[in-house]
Amino acid sequence: MRSRALPYPWIPDPGWRQLADGLPVFLCRSLPDGTILFVNKALAARFKKPAEEIVGTVLYDYLSPEFRTKVKDAIAGLTPEKPECVVEEEDILPDGKRHWSRWINRAEFDEARRMVSCLATGWDITAAKRREKERWRRLEILAEIVSSLTDGVCVVDHCLTIVFANVAQESRHGRQAPLVGKKCYEVFHGRKSPCEVCPVRTTLATGLPAKETVKIGNGAGAVWREIRTFPLADRVTGKMSGVIEVVRDVTEERRIQETLRQRETRLEALWEEAPVAYHLVDTQGTIVAVNRAEETLLGYSREEMVGRSIFDFVAPEQVEEARSRFAAKLAGQEMPPAENRFYVRKNGTRIPVSVRDTFEKDAEGRVVLVRSQMVDLTKERTLAETARKHVAQMRTIMEAMIATISRIAALRDPYTAGHQRRVTQLACAIARSLGLPQEKIECLRVASLLHDIGKFHVPSEILSKPGVLLPVERALVKSHVELGTQLLSSVGVPAEVIAIVSQHHERLDGSGYPEGRRGREIGQEARILALADVVEAMVSHRPYRPAYSVSEVMAHIQSNAGVLFDPAAAEACLRLFEEGFAFG
């Protein structure tokens, strides 16, 4: 044999080698050109050479000449999408004899889609090839068809002697093979005398087909076989000359049936014990089954419900609509779950339920049953109503607190009180113009009414001082933001509101206070409040300066849009004043 220098060593993992050497099949790894990288002990023994001598040789040299091209082409045709092929080949052994083997070749590819090696798994099929050739020579076409069946087939004569057995039957009783010429009860049942009752004897006695299912063995290793017998008539005389026996291994079928039975039992238990109410109705709405939870929910026993229309239990004013929805669903229309359905219990009370349907269909896709899930919404609605009342109560308390604070502010500083009310009016108008959700507008409204609450800590003499403020006085005025944030936090005002108040003096370019935030670091509601705060302050008279005209204020806003103020908010503000906005 030719031997080539390996382009790279391929040393399998010791564990992998031990596993490969322990397998009864042949294993061979080779390069795309056929250079052998590895063979296991089984393949080395086949060629009666140490594995080390085979490694480095070319695998095609071990094939008979007429198969070399075929195998080469098969391996060369492998791709990453189709990396596997099966070939049968004739090998030339060291003694010159030829033996058949069947190989499963699986190629390995690198990232560039180039084949790097091929792992072949094979086994000797020489004996099978010889048997196949012999059968084709000796058996007729009908016998060959029968022999190809996976079911065991044999023919028994009147003396219970086996006169024919197919391959499947022979393989099931390999220790007794060949079966022809032996008594069926000896081979199949290990008896010395005929069975008292069996399908073969029944058919011999009656001339009719017979059937029996038998269990062989016990425990996990038990097998089930279905035996069917048919009379075999002589072609010339028409008389029964024997019995055809067909043996099918139904072990897997029995296991599947048992698994399905157990699964069905578990599903029935889940259905029965589920905490959610279920009922099963046919396409007419007639109740087929209900579970225990539905009995409890409606107060009826299943005997009182099964056979009646499900619509008998729907609130009378909803029956027509419920029937219409049911028909639409059966017709294939997509319908949302019924979330406002009322059912009437046996004691006459009404309960709100959510109903969700699942269809069971036959092989043709037609609806045959409807499985419905009903959830009692009584507790959910009670909790929702309690929560709604709680929120309303908290809103009332918050509004009262805001009103009280505003009155205190008005008594202490009339300018601040009116300012907060007018800022709120403009800020909410801008927010609505920008399409903010109502919950965000509400947070902005509360924040606007409270944004200058920190000025309670600033002396009124400084707030109303007509002249220029000293640096220390200006710093004290600026501190109202942080003081207001602390005050609101101490009384449980929502965090969203506090965040707006804490940022309403920030500016887009970072020139604001108290943190010098920039751009998107400032929340959208705070950017709106900052703009409304400036506009209202400029158009209003203050002790230290007269009011600016609206045109002067709008010019200031337009020139600083995108610099100090949010451009979208500025555009909305300008548009509002163009449309006639005025402080109330």
WOURVEN-V430562 format. One record per residue. PSI is psi in radians with two decimals (999 if undefined). Layout:
psi
PSI
PSI
//
This chain:
psi
2.55
2.49
2.34
2.61
2.28
2.35
-0.42
2.57
2.53
1.77
1.92
2.69
2.42
-0.71
-0.72
-0.75
-0.76
-0.73
-0.79
-0.73
-0.36
-0.13
2.54
-0.11
2.92
2.41
2.35
2.26
2.30
2.85
2.90
-0.51
0.04
-0.08
2.21
2.26
-0.50
2.47
2.59
3.07
-0.66
-0.74
-0.65
-0.70
-0.59
-0.69
0.11
0.78
2.63
2.58
-0.58
-0.53
-0.47
-0.63
2.28
-0.29
3.07
2.18
-0.51
-0.36
-0.29
-0.07
2.67
2.57
-0.65
-0.19
-0.16
-0.87
-0.70
-0.81
-0.74
-0.85
-0.68
-0.77
-0.71
-0.46
0.00
2.56
2.89
-0.52
-0.54
1.38
0.06
2.50
2.74
2.25
2.59
2.34
2.84
2.08
2.57
1.99
2.89
-0.52
0.09
-0.19
2.69
2.33
2.54
2.54
2.70
2.30
2.42
1.94
2.19
2.05
2.65
2.42
2.63
-3.05
-0.37
0.19
0.38
2.39
2.28
-0.47
2.98
2.19
2.12
2.34
2.20
2.94
2.74
2.19
0.39
-0.82
-0.71
-0.67
-0.73
-0.73
-0.71
-0.77
-0.70
-0.72
-0.78
-0.49
-0.60
-0.53
2.67
2.95
-0.73
-0.73
-0.65
-0.70
-0.79
-0.69
-0.40
-0.13
2.56
-0.40
2.54
2.27
2.30
2.85
2.26
2.34
-3.04
-0.39
0.15
0.48
2.36
2.15
-0.20
2.49
2.29
3.07
-0.74
-0.71
-0.70
-0.74
-0.54
-0.49
0.89
-0.63
-0.41
-0.15
2.59
2.61
-0.49
2.31
-0.15
2.77
2.46
-0.67
-0.47
-0.79
-0.83
-0.50
-0.04
0.50
2.77
-0.14
2.75
2.63
2.56
-0.73
2.22
2.76
-0.63
-0.83
-0.58
-0.79
-0.69
-0.60
-0.61
-0.37
0.22
2.70
2.69
2.84
2.53
2.48
2.19
2.63
2.25
2.11
3.11
2.91
-2.70
-0.44
0.05
2.55
2.63
2.36
2.36
2.16
2.15
2.39
2.53
2.49
2.43
1.98
2.50
2.33
-0.52
-0.92
-0.40
-0.06
2.67
2.12
-0.16
-2.89
2.32
2.18
2.17
2.12
2.12
2.30
1.95
0.38
-0.84
-0.68
-0.74
-0.69
-0.71
-0.76
-0.72
-0.71
-0.77
-0.68
-0.78
-0.71
-0.72
-0.68
-0.75
-0.73
-0.69
-0.68
-0.74
-0.75
-0.82
-0.70
0.03
2.46
-0.15
2.48
2.32
2.55
2.70
2.19
2.71
-3.05
-0.14
-0.06
0.13
2.30
2.23
-0.66
2.65
2.69
3.09
-0.65
-0.62
-0.61
-0.80
-0.72
-0.80
-0.24
0.08
2.66
2.80
-0.53
-0.52
-0.29
-0.75
2.30
-0.27
2.86
2.42
-0.43
-0.21
-0.33
-0.03
2.56
2.32
-0.72
-0.18
-0.03
-0.82
-0.78
-0.67
-0.74
-0.72
-0.76
-0.74
-0.80
-0.69
-0.71
-0.77
-0.53
-0.05
0.07
2.47
2.13
2.34
2.76
2.55
1.88
-0.12
0.67
2.45
2.28
2.67
2.13
2.96
-0.57
0.08
-0.18
2.70
2.47
2.34
2.37
2.73
2.24
2.21
2.29
2.52
2.30
2.42
2.19
2.73
-3.05
-0.46
0.04
0.21
2.43
2.26
-0.54
2.71
2.12
2.10
2.42
2.24
2.23
2.17
2.10
0.13
-0.91
-0.73
-0.74
-0.60
-0.78
-0.71
-0.71
-0.68
-0.75
-0.71
-0.74
-0.67
-0.77
-0.74
-0.70
-0.76
-0.64
-0.71
-0.76
-0.75
-0.76
-0.69
-0.70
-0.75
-0.74
-0.70
-0.79
-0.73
-0.67
-0.70
-0.73
-0.67
-0.65
-0.63
-0.73
1.64
-0.60
-0.83
-0.77
-0.88
-0.64
-0.83
-0.67
-0.76
-0.63
-0.71
-0.75
-0.82
-0.75
-0.77
-0.64
-0.73
-0.77
-0.75
-0.70
-0.58
-0.09
0.46
2.57
2.69
-0.64
-0.58
-0.64
-0.66
-0.76
-0.71
-0.67
-0.84
-0.77
-0.67
-0.69
-0.37
0.07
-0.45
0.38
-0.45
-0.24
-0.11
-0.50
-0.06
2.24
2.42
-0.47
-0.61
-0.72
-0.58
0.25
2.21
-0.39
-2.99
2.39
2.50
2.78
-0.74
-0.62
-0.70
-0.71
-0.64
-0.71
-0.75
-0.48
-0.16
-0.43
-0.91
-0.65
-0.71
-0.72
-0.77
-0.73
-0.81
-0.65
-0.64
-0.37
0.19
0.42
2.45
2.52
-0.61
-0.68
-0.77
-0.70
-0.70
-0.80
-0.71
-0.30
0.09
-0.13
0.18
2.71
2.66
-0.65
0.08
0.08
-0.04
-2.96
2.82
-0.20
-0.12
0.65
2.74
2.64
-2.15
-0.08
-0.29
2.26
2.67
-0.75
-0.65
-0.64
-0.64
-0.78
-0.69
-0.76
-0.83
-0.63
-0.78
-0.78
-0.84
-0.69
-0.69
-0.62
-0.08
2.58
2.45
2.71
-0.50
-0.03
2.74
2.89
2.58
2.71
2.79
-0.68
-0.67
-0.71
-0.77
-0.62
-0.73
-0.76
-0.78
-0.70
-0.37
0.13
2.24
-0.18
-1.11
-0.62
2.67
2.20
-0.65
-0.74
-0.69
-0.75
-0.72
-0.68
-0.82
-0.73
-0.68
-0.78
-0.58
-0.55
0.03
0.34
2.45
2.53
2.39
999
//
